[in-house]
Amino acid sequence: RSIVAAMLPQEIIRKKRDGAPLGEDEIRFMVQGIVDGTIAKAQIGAFAMAVFFRGLSMAERVALTNAMAKSGRVLNWKPLALPGPVLDKHSSGGVGDKVSLILAPIVAACGGYVPMISGRGLGHTGGTLDKLDSIPGYNSRPDIPSFERVVKEAGCAIIGQTADLAPADRRLYAIRDVTATVESIPLITASILSKKIAAGLDGLVMDVKFGSGAFMPVYEHAEALAQSIVTVARGAGLPSNAVLTDMNEVLGRTAGNALEVLESIEALRSGQGEERLMTVTRA
Ligand code: IUR
């Protein structure tokens, strides 16, 4: 406690600004201050910019991810005694990417359990949450007990980000958004994985998109993000793999929220979705 009390945000920002590695305790202190409001928005913005230019080592990324994951509620599936692994797939997003809608029910049919927490679209890409919200009456923000019940009974549930999972990420992301610090691989890694770890998963596959229909068009950047996510997830104790997929063309036959839901249902009913879409889903 005395060590924590002796820390100053400006000293930690200065250290990272000058390119020095941060300790786990310093990273935890920053995340704590982001959540409890004791660190000013200006300081959070400056910290994000220092990370943007200086980067974070894999060890620092693991520390940031773990601290953010523990900043709120962490789901625990053990008490439900599910007879299969708790699994998820996350995509960095791309035009026409409807893999989640097809994959979650398939994994459930194979005996896995998929508590999928999805996001909105970013830039010109569509988010799974936007697609589900095109279904009249679909409740994409149930309370946690309903979410757990549906995962247990149906084997999968896809919902939006809840207020109590990884609150540090919501605060940090809002500031990144207005300080030109979104495009940082260490910060993207911690943002995505903090939410996945808070969901209590046993395993994760990351689908990193590249090409004109993706948030990150350049292949080498997508590859670096995939490497970062897999390394940090494993470092944080979450078994993980990644695939890299080409989004220079729409994945599947349609782009547009309601159309993509229809295409996904059709692919599941017929077992004959568009070839590239089904190849990515199977991978
Ligand atoms: N999605 C996230 O959850 N976090 C990020 O930083 C980005 C996309 I970029």
Residues whose N, C-alpha, C, O or C-beta is under 5 A from the ligand:
A	BS01	IUR	V182 L187 I188 S191 I192
